[in-house]
Protein backbone atom coordinates (compact mmCIF):
# COMPACT_ATOMS: atom_id res chain seq x y z
CA UNK A 1 0.00 0.00 0.00
CA UNK A 2 1.31 3.44 -0.92
CA UNK A 3 0.48 6.34 1.35
CA UNK A 4 0.75 9.93 0.20
CA UNK A 5 1.18 12.87 2.61
CA UNK A 6 -0.78 15.98 1.86
CA UNK A 7 -1.17 19.22 3.78
CA UNK A 8 0.96 19.92 6.86
CA UNK A 9 4.17 17.95 7.44
CA UNK A 10 4.16 15.80 10.61
CA UNK A 11 6.12 17.22 13.55
CA UNK A 12 8.80 14.50 13.52
CA UNK A 13 9.57 14.99 9.85
CA UNK A 14 9.84 18.77 10.29
CA UNK A 15 12.35 18.22 13.09
CA UNK A 16 14.60 16.00 10.96
CA UNK A 17 14.25 18.32 7.99
CA UNK A 18 15.39 21.25 10.14
CA UNK A 19 18.30 19.23 11.51
CA UNK A 20 19.40 18.26 7.98
CA UNK A 21 19.32 21.89 6.88
CA UNK A 22 21.44 22.89 9.88
CA UNK A 23 24.00 20.21 9.04
CA UNK A 24 24.18 21.45 5.44
CA UNK A 25 24.79 25.00 6.65
CA UNK A 26 27.57 23.78 8.98
CA UNK A 27 29.25 21.89 6.13
CA UNK A 28 29.08 24.90 3.81
CA UNK A 29 30.46 27.27 6.46
CA UNK A 30 33.25 24.80 7.26
CA UNK A 31 34.19 24.46 3.60
CA UNK A 32 34.28 28.25 3.20
CA UNK A 33 36.45 28.59 6.30
CA UNK A 34 38.85 25.92 5.02
CA UNK A 35 39.06 27.62 1.66
CA UNK A 36 39.80 30.95 3.32
CA UNK A 37 42.56 29.40 5.45
CA UNK A 38 44.11 27.77 2.36
CA UNK A 39 44.04 31.09 0.53
CA UNK A 40 45.59 32.95 3.47
CA UNK A 41 48.31 30.32 3.91
CA UNK A 42 49.06 30.61 0.18
CA UNK A 43 49.28 34.41 0.46
CA UNK A 44 51.60 34.19 3.49
CA UNK A 45 53.80 31.69 1.68
CA UNK A 46 54.01 34.08 -1.27
CA UNK A 47 55.03 36.95 1.00
CA UNK A 48 57.70 34.88 2.71
CA UNK A 49 59.08 33.55 -0.56
CA UNK A 50 59.10 36.77 -2.52
CA UNK A 51 61.16 38.89 -0.21
CA UNK A 52 61.65 42.63 -0.69
CA UNK A 53 61.59 44.10 -4.16
CA UNK A 54 59.67 41.31 -5.89
CA UNK A 55 56.34 41.86 -7.61
CA UNK A 56 53.87 39.05 -6.87
CA UNK A 57 51.93 39.48 -10.10
CA UNK A 58 55.06 39.20 -12.20
CA UNK A 59 56.66 36.22 -10.46
CA UNK A 60 53.47 34.14 -10.04
CA UNK A 61 55.27 31.93 -7.51
CA UNK A 62 55.10 28.51 -9.16
CA UNK A 63 55.84 26.55 -6.00
CA UNK A 64 52.99 28.06 -4.00
CA UNK A 65 50.63 27.84 -6.95
CA UNK A 66 51.46 24.18 -7.36
CA UNK A 67 50.83 23.57 -3.66
CA UNK A 68 47.46 25.34 -3.83
CA UNK A 69 46.57 23.31 -6.92
CA UNK A 70 47.30 20.07 -5.04
CA UNK A 71 45.49 21.04 -1.84
CA UNK A 72 42.26 21.78 -3.65
CA UNK A 73 42.22 18.31 -5.20
CA UNK A 74 43.50 16.45 -2.15
CA UNK A 75 40.82 17.58 0.31
CA UNK A 76 40.00 16.14 2.79
CA UNK A 77 43.36 14.33 2.64
CA UNK A 78 46.77 15.90 3.08
CA UNK A 79 47.85 14.74 -0.37
CA UNK A 80 46.43 13.24 -3.55
CA UNK A 81 46.38 9.45 -3.13
CA UNK A 82 48.87 7.69 -5.35
CA UNK A 83 47.38 6.82 -8.76
CA UNK A 84 43.91 7.93 -7.66
CA UNK A 85 42.98 9.35 -11.04
CA UNK A 86 44.18 6.25 -12.87
CA UNK A 87 42.26 3.91 -10.57
CA UNK A 88 39.13 6.03 -10.89
CA UNK A 89 39.37 5.98 -14.67
CA UNK A 90 39.74 2.20 -14.75
CA UNK A 91 36.80 1.83 -12.37
CA UNK A 92 34.65 4.13 -14.51
CA UNK A 93 35.45 2.15 -17.65
CA UNK A 94 34.73 -1.16 -15.91
CA UNK A 95 31.41 0.04 -14.50
CA UNK A 96 30.30 1.41 -17.86
CA UNK A 97 31.24 -1.81 -19.66
CA UNK A 98 29.49 -3.97 -17.06
CA UNK A 99 26.35 -1.84 -17.17
CA UNK A 100 26.23 -1.88 -20.96
CA UNK A 101 26.77 -5.66 -21.06
CA UNK A 102 23.93 -6.17 -18.61
CA UNK A 103 21.55 -4.02 -20.69
CA UNK A 104 22.53 -5.82 -23.89
CA UNK A 105 21.60 -9.08 -22.25
CA UNK A 106 18.19 -7.71 -21.35
CA UNK A 107 17.21 -5.70 -24.43
CA UNK A 108 18.84 -4.18 -27.50
CA UNK A 109 16.60 -1.12 -27.03
CA UNK A 110 17.86 -0.55 -23.49
CA UNK A 111 21.45 -0.95 -24.65
CA UNK A 112 20.89 1.65 -27.38
CA UNK A 113 19.48 4.06 -24.81
CA UNK A 114 22.49 3.55 -22.53
CA UNK A 115 24.96 4.12 -25.37
CA UNK A 116 23.13 6.53 -27.69
CA UNK A 117 26.31 7.63 -29.52
CA UNK A 118 27.51 4.15 -30.50
CA UNK A 119 26.23 4.52 -34.06
CA UNK A 120 26.85 8.23 -34.50
CA UNK A 121 29.37 9.54 -37.03
CA UNK A 122 31.38 12.46 -35.66
CA UNK A 123 32.88 15.33 -37.64
CA UNK A 124 35.94 17.12 -36.27
CA UNK A 125 35.39 20.74 -35.37
CA UNK A 126 38.92 21.68 -34.41
CA UNK A 127 41.52 22.40 -33.36
CA UNK A 128 40.70 26.03 -33.86
CA UNK A 129 40.77 29.23 -31.78
CA UNK A 130 38.25 28.91 -28.99
CA UNK A 131 38.43 32.20 -27.09
CA UNK A 132 39.97 35.67 -26.94
CA UNK A 133 39.93 36.60 -23.28
CA UNK A 134 43.06 38.71 -23.51
CA UNK A 135 43.14 41.19 -26.37
CA UNK A 136 41.61 40.36 -29.72
CA UNK A 137 43.70 37.38 -30.87
CA UNK A 138 41.81 34.09 -30.39
CA UNK A 139 43.65 31.11 -28.97
CA UNK A 140 43.02 27.50 -28.02
CA UNK A 141 45.41 26.64 -25.21
CA UNK A 142 49.05 25.78 -24.61
CA UNK A 143 51.14 23.63 -26.93
CA UNK A 144 53.96 22.13 -24.87
CA UNK A 145 55.93 20.00 -27.31
CA UNK A 146 56.36 19.26 -31.00
CA UNK A 147 58.02 16.52 -33.05
CA UNK A 148 58.55 16.61 -36.83
CA UNK A 149 58.80 13.46 -38.91
CA UNK A 150 62.49 12.96 -39.91
CA UNK A 151 61.76 12.44 -43.63
CA UNK A 152 58.32 14.03 -44.10
CA UNK A 153 58.05 17.59 -42.79
CA UNK A 154 54.30 17.57 -43.41
CA UNK A 155 53.85 15.04 -40.63
CA UNK A 156 54.01 16.63 -37.19
CA UNK A 157 53.00 15.51 -33.70
CA UNK A 158 51.91 18.19 -31.24
CA UNK A 159 51.69 17.76 -27.48
CA UNK A 160 49.32 20.03 -25.57
CA UNK A 161 48.92 21.09 -21.96
CA UNK A 162 45.53 19.46 -21.45
CA UNK A 163 44.38 18.30 -24.89
CA UNK A 164 46.55 15.25 -25.54
CA UNK A 165 48.61 14.53 -28.65
CA UNK A 166 47.53 15.78 -32.10
CA UNK A 167 48.87 14.82 -35.53
CA UNK A 168 48.91 16.49 -38.94
CA UNK A 169 49.99 14.89 -42.22
CA UNK A 170 49.41 17.96 -44.39
CA UNK A 171 51.72 20.50 -42.81
CA UNK A 172 49.22 21.76 -40.25
CA UNK A 173 46.17 22.29 -42.46
CA UNK A 174 44.19 19.64 -40.59
CA UNK A 175 44.80 17.90 -37.27
CA UNK A 176 43.65 14.64 -35.68
CA UNK A 177 43.58 13.96 -31.91
CA UNK A 178 45.35 10.72 -31.01
CA UNK A 179 45.11 10.26 -27.24
CA UNK A 180 41.62 11.30 -26.18
CA UNK A 181 41.02 7.94 -24.52
CA UNK A 182 44.35 7.74 -22.69
CA UNK A 183 45.03 8.03 -18.98
CA UNK A 184 46.15 11.66 -19.15
CA UNK A 185 45.59 14.48 -21.62
CA UNK A 186 48.40 16.56 -20.11
CA UNK A 187 51.44 16.16 -22.38
CA UNK A 188 54.92 17.48 -21.65
CA UNK A 189 57.13 15.85 -24.30
CA UNK A 190 56.73 14.16 -27.69
CA UNK A 191 59.46 12.34 -29.64
CA UNK A 192 59.67 10.31 -32.86
CA UNK A 193 62.09 7.42 -33.22
CA UNK A 194 64.47 8.65 -35.98
CA UNK A 195 65.16 5.03 -36.99
CA UNK A 196 61.51 4.01 -37.22
CA UNK A 197 59.15 7.02 -37.46
CA UNK A 198 56.13 4.81 -36.74
CA UNK A 199 57.33 4.65 -33.15
CA UNK A 200 56.29 7.70 -31.15
CA UNK A 201 56.72 8.48 -27.44
CA UNK A 202 54.58 10.95 -25.48
CA UNK A 203 55.42 11.83 -21.91
CA UNK A 204 52.41 12.86 -19.84
CA UNK A 205 52.26 15.70 -17.32
CA UNK A 206 52.86 19.34 -18.17
CA UNK A 207 56.18 20.68 -16.78
CA UNK A 208 55.54 24.42 -17.23
CA UNK A 209 55.21 25.12 -13.48
CA UNK A 210 51.94 27.00 -13.83
CA UNK A 211 49.04 26.76 -11.40
CA UNK A 212 47.01 24.82 -13.96
CA UNK A 213 49.70 22.39 -15.13
CA UNK A 214 48.22 18.92 -14.65
CA UNK A 215 50.16 15.85 -13.58
CA UNK A 216 50.69 12.84 -15.78
CA UNK A 217 50.23 9.08 -15.55
CA UNK A 218 53.45 7.85 -17.14
CA UNK A 219 54.89 7.44 -20.63
CA UNK A 220 52.85 6.62 -23.75
CA UNK A 221 54.37 4.63 -26.62
CA UNK A 222 52.92 3.99 -30.07
CA UNK A 223 54.36 1.67 -32.70
CA UNK A 224 51.79 2.47 -35.39
CA UNK A 225 52.27 6.21 -35.87
CA UNK A 226 49.86 7.15 -33.10
CA UNK A 227 46.91 4.92 -34.00
CA UNK A 228 47.19 2.97 -30.73
CA UNK A 229 49.15 3.52 -27.52
CA UNK A 230 50.63 1.55 -24.64
CA UNK A 231 50.93 3.24 -21.26
CA UNK A 232 54.22 2.64 -19.43
CA UNK A 233 53.68 3.48 -15.76
CA UNK A 234 56.66 1.72 -14.15
CA UNK A 235 58.96 3.14 -12.85
CA UNK A 236 57.59 6.64 -13.45
CA UNK A 237 54.46 6.86 -11.31
CA UNK A 238 55.10 7.56 -7.68
CA UNK A 239 58.81 8.05 -8.30
CA UNK A 240 58.90 11.67 -7.19
CA UNK A 241 58.18 11.87 -3.49
CA UNK A 242 57.31 15.31 -2.15
CA UNK A 243 55.98 16.52 1.23
CA UNK A 244 52.52 16.35 -0.32
CA UNK A 245 52.72 12.69 -1.31
CA UNK A 246 53.48 10.64 -4.39
CA UNK A 247 52.47 11.66 -7.88
CA UNK A 248 53.66 11.01 -11.40
CA UNK A 249 56.40 13.42 -12.49
CA UNK A 250 55.97 15.59 -15.57
CA UNK A 251 57.96 14.71 -18.68
CA UNK A 252 60.15 17.43 -20.16
CA UNK A 253 62.04 15.75 -23.03
CA UNK A 254 62.50 12.35 -24.72
CA UNK A 255 65.32 11.26 -27.05
CA UNK A 256 65.84 8.04 -29.02
CA UNK A 257 69.40 7.20 -30.02
CA UNK A 258 69.98 7.53 -33.78
CA UNK A 259 70.86 4.11 -35.17
CA UNK A 260 69.60 2.20 -32.13
CA UNK A 261 65.89 2.26 -31.30
CA UNK A 262 66.47 0.28 -28.12
CA UNK A 263 68.14 3.18 -26.33
CA UNK A 264 65.67 5.79 -25.11
CA UNK A 265 66.32 8.67 -22.72
CA UNK A 266 63.31 10.12 -20.89
CA UNK A 267 63.67 13.28 -18.83
CA UNK A 268 61.13 14.38 -16.26
CA UNK A 269 60.80 16.40 -13.10
CA UNK A 270 62.25 13.51 -11.08
CA UNK A 271 65.43 12.93 -13.11
CA UNK A 272 66.60 11.09 -16.22
CA UNK A 273 65.67 7.52 -17.10
CA UNK A 274 67.35 5.26 -19.66
CA UNK A 275 65.94 2.23 -21.43
CA UNK A 276 68.05 -0.27 -23.36
CA UNK A 277 65.09 -2.30 -24.67
CA UNK A 278 62.87 0.24 -26.38
CA UNK A 279 61.02 1.31 -23.25
CA UNK A 280 60.17 -2.02 -21.64
CA UNK A 281 62.44 -1.48 -18.64
CA UNK A 282 64.13 1.64 -17.30
CA UNK A 283 67.09 2.67 -15.15
CA UNK A 284 67.37 6.04 -13.44
CA UNK A 285 70.73 7.45 -14.53
CA UNK A 286 70.58 11.04 -13.26
CA UNK A 287 69.29 11.90 -9.79
CA UNK A 288 69.45 15.69 -9.30
CA UNK A 289 68.49 15.56 -5.63
CA UNK A 290 66.14 17.84 -3.71
CA UNK A 291 63.12 18.79 -5.82
CA UNK A 292 65.24 18.83 -8.95
CA UNK A 293 64.63 17.23 -12.30
CA UNK A 294 66.06 17.01 -15.79
CA UNK A 295 64.50 19.59 -18.11
CA UNK A 296 66.37 18.81 -21.33
CA UNK A 297 68.01 15.81 -22.98
CA UNK A 298 69.34 15.23 -26.49
CA UNK A 299 71.82 13.12 -28.47
CA UNK A 300 74.68 14.81 -30.27
CA UNK A 301 73.86 15.31 -33.95
CA UNK A 302 77.18 13.86 -35.13
CA UNK A 303 78.39 11.44 -32.45
CA UNK A 304 75.42 9.31 -31.41
CA UNK A 305 77.26 7.94 -28.38
CA UNK A 306 77.31 11.44 -26.91
CA UNK A 307 74.26 12.86 -25.14
CA UNK A 308 73.58 16.06 -23.20
CA UNK A 309 71.21 16.77 -20.32
CA UNK A 310 70.18 19.94 -18.52
CA UNK A 311 69.16 20.24 -14.85
CA UNK A 312 66.42 22.35 -13.27
CA UNK A 313 64.30 22.54 -10.15
CA UNK A 314 64.82 23.42 -6.52
CA UNK A 315 67.38 22.44 -3.87
CA UNK A 316 69.41 20.43 -6.40
CA UNK A 317 72.35 18.64 -4.83
CA UNK A 318 73.95 17.56 -8.10
CA UNK A 319 77.07 19.55 -8.99
CA UNK A 320 76.41 20.06 -12.70
CA UNK A 321 73.84 22.18 -14.53
CA UNK A 322 74.66 20.66 -17.93
CA UNK A 323 75.92 17.08 -18.12
CA UNK A 324 77.46 15.03 -20.92
CA UNK A 325 77.50 11.28 -21.53
CA UNK A 326 79.91 9.52 -23.88
CA UNK A 327 78.33 6.06 -23.52
CA UNK A 328 74.82 6.74 -24.82
CA UNK A 329 73.46 7.90 -21.50
CA UNK A 330 74.73 5.25 -19.10
CA UNK A 331 77.05 7.56 -17.15
CA UNK A 332 77.18 11.35 -16.92
CA UNK A 333 79.76 14.06 -16.19
CA UNK A 334 79.16 17.73 -15.41
CA UNK A 335 80.43 20.16 -18.07
CA UNK A 336 80.01 23.47 -16.26
CA UNK A 337 83.26 25.09 -17.40
CA UNK A 338 85.26 27.11 -14.89
CA UNK A 339 85.99 30.65 -13.81
CA UNK A 340 84.88 33.32 -16.25
CA UNK A 341 83.94 30.58 -18.72
CA UNK A 342 81.48 28.79 -16.42
CA UNK A 343 77.71 28.51 -16.65
CA UNK A 344 75.38 29.23 -13.70
CA UNK A 345 75.30 26.73 -10.84
CA UNK A 346 72.22 24.50 -10.39
CA UNK A 347 71.06 26.58 -7.42
CA UNK A 348 70.59 29.58 -9.74
CA UNK A 349 68.64 27.68 -12.41
CA UNK A 350 65.03 26.48 -12.43
CA UNK A 351 64.98 25.27 -16.06
CA UNK A 352 67.61 24.47 -18.69
CA UNK A 353 67.06 24.23 -22.46
CA UNK A 354 69.59 22.80 -24.94
CA UNK A 355 70.12 23.01 -28.71
CA UNK A 356 72.91 22.19 -31.14
CA UNK A 357 73.71 23.40 -34.63
CA UNK A 358 73.40 21.01 -37.57
CA UNK A 359 77.14 20.57 -37.88
CA UNK A 360 77.46 19.50 -34.26
CA UNK A 361 80.12 22.11 -33.58
CA UNK A 362 78.25 24.38 -31.16
CA UNK A 363 76.06 23.51 -28.18
CA UNK A 364 73.73 26.17 -26.75
CA UNK A 365 72.30 26.21 -23.24
CA UNK A 366 69.59 28.56 -21.99
CA UNK A 367 68.99 28.97 -18.26
CA UNK A 368 65.86 30.26 -16.53
CA UNK A 369 66.69 32.05 -13.30
CA UNK A 370 65.62 30.41 -10.06
CA UNK A 371 64.33 33.77 -8.77
CA UNK A 372 61.82 33.75 -11.67
CA UNK A 373 63.05 37.10 -13.00
CA UNK A 374 63.29 37.40 -16.79
CA UNK A 375 65.27 37.32 -18.91
CA UNK A 376 67.31 34.21 -18.34
CA UNK A 377 70.81 33.69 -19.70
CA UNK A 378 72.21 32.07 -22.85
CA UNK A 379 75.59 30.38 -23.31
CA UNK A 380 77.42 28.46 -26.04
CA UNK A 381 80.34 26.06 -26.11
CA UNK A 382 82.44 24.76 -28.99
CA UNK A 383 84.61 22.38 -26.96
CA UNK A 384 82.19 20.05 -25.24
CA UNK A 385 81.58 22.29 -22.24
CA UNK A 386 85.19 22.85 -21.19
CA UNK A 387 84.56 26.58 -21.64
CA UNK A 388 81.33 28.51 -22.21
CA UNK A 389 80.74 31.90 -23.81
CA UNK A 390 77.92 34.07 -22.49
CA UNK A 391 75.67 35.47 -25.23
CA UNK A 392 73.04 38.20 -25.13
CA UNK A 393 69.55 37.45 -23.80
CA UNK A 394 66.72 37.92 -26.31
CA UNK A 395 65.33 40.94 -24.46
CA UNK A 396 66.03 43.08 -21.43
CA UNK A 397 62.75 42.08 -19.76
CA UNK A 398 61.53 38.92 -21.50
CA UNK A 399 62.62 35.46 -22.57
CA UNK A 400 64.10 32.22 -21.28
CA UNK A 401 62.21 32.28 -17.99
CA UNK A 402 60.68 29.69 -15.64
CA UNK A 403 57.49 29.44 -17.74
CA UNK A 404 58.94 29.81 -21.27
CA UNK A 405 62.44 28.47 -21.84
CA UNK A 406 63.21 27.07 -25.29
CA UNK A 407 65.88 27.62 -27.94
CA UNK A 408 66.44 26.26 -31.44
CA UNK A 409 69.03 26.58 -34.19
CA UNK A 410 68.19 26.81 -37.88
CA UNK A 411 69.11 23.54 -39.65
CA UNK A 412 70.35 25.49 -42.68
CA UNK A 413 72.05 28.52 -41.10
CA UNK A 414 74.05 28.02 -37.87
CA UNK A 415 73.93 31.74 -37.08
CA UNK A 416 70.13 31.83 -36.89
CA UNK A 417 68.78 31.12 -33.41
CA UNK A 418 65.28 31.24 -31.97
CA UNK A 419 64.42 31.89 -28.32
CA UNK A 420 61.13 31.79 -26.46
CA UNK A 421 59.48 34.25 -24.15
CA UNK A 422 56.18 36.03 -24.06
CA UNK A 423 57.27 36.83 -27.62
CA UNK A 424 59.27 34.84 -30.16
CA UNK A 425 62.81 36.11 -30.79
CA UNK A 426 65.27 35.59 -33.64
CA UNK A 427 69.01 36.17 -33.84
CA UNK A 428 70.91 36.15 -37.14
CA UNK A 429 74.38 36.51 -35.65
CA UNK A 430 74.67 33.51 -33.36
CA UNK A 431 72.96 35.02 -30.33
CA UNK A 432 74.69 38.40 -30.05
CA UNK A 433 71.69 40.51 -31.07
CA UNK A 434 67.98 39.72 -31.21
CA UNK A 435 64.76 40.88 -32.84
CA UNK A 436 61.24 40.07 -31.76
CA UNK A 437 59.08 38.35 -34.36
CA UNK A 438 56.56 40.63 -36.04
CA UNK A 439 53.82 40.18 -38.61
CA UNK A 440 50.73 38.05 -38.04
CA UNK A 441 49.80 38.30 -34.33
CA UNK A 442 50.42 35.17 -32.29
CA UNK A 443 49.35 34.54 -28.75
CA UNK A 444 51.98 35.26 -26.11
CA UNK A 445 54.07 32.54 -24.45
CA UNK A 446 56.26 30.36 -26.65
CA UNK A 447 56.89 27.05 -24.87
CA UNK A 448 58.76 24.92 -27.39
CA UNK A 449 60.85 25.31 -30.53
CA UNK A 450 61.99 22.60 -32.91
CA UNK A 451 64.75 22.69 -35.52
Secondary structure, 3 states (H helix, E strand, C coil): CCCCCCCCCCHHHHHHHHHHHHHHHHHHHHHHHHHHHHHHHHHHHHHHHHCCCCCHHHHCCHHHHHHHHHHHHHCCCCCCCCCHHHHHHHHHHHHHHHHHHHHHHHCHHHHHHHCCCCCCCCCCCCCCCCECCCCCCCECCCEEEEEECCCCCCCEEEEECCCCEEEECCCCCCCEECCCCCCCCCEEEEEECCCCCCCEEEEECCCCCCCCCCCCCCEEEECCCCCCCEEECCCCCCCEEECCEEECCCEEEEEECCCCCCCEEEEECCEEEEECCCCCCCEEEECCCCEEEEEEEEECCCCCCCEEEEEEEECCCCCCCEEEECCCCCCCEECCCCHHHCCCCHHHEEEEEEEECCCCCCEEEEEEECCCCCCCEEEEECCCCCCCEEECCCCCCCCCCCCCCCEEECCCCCCCEEEECCCEEEECCCCCCCEECCCCCCCCCCCCCCC
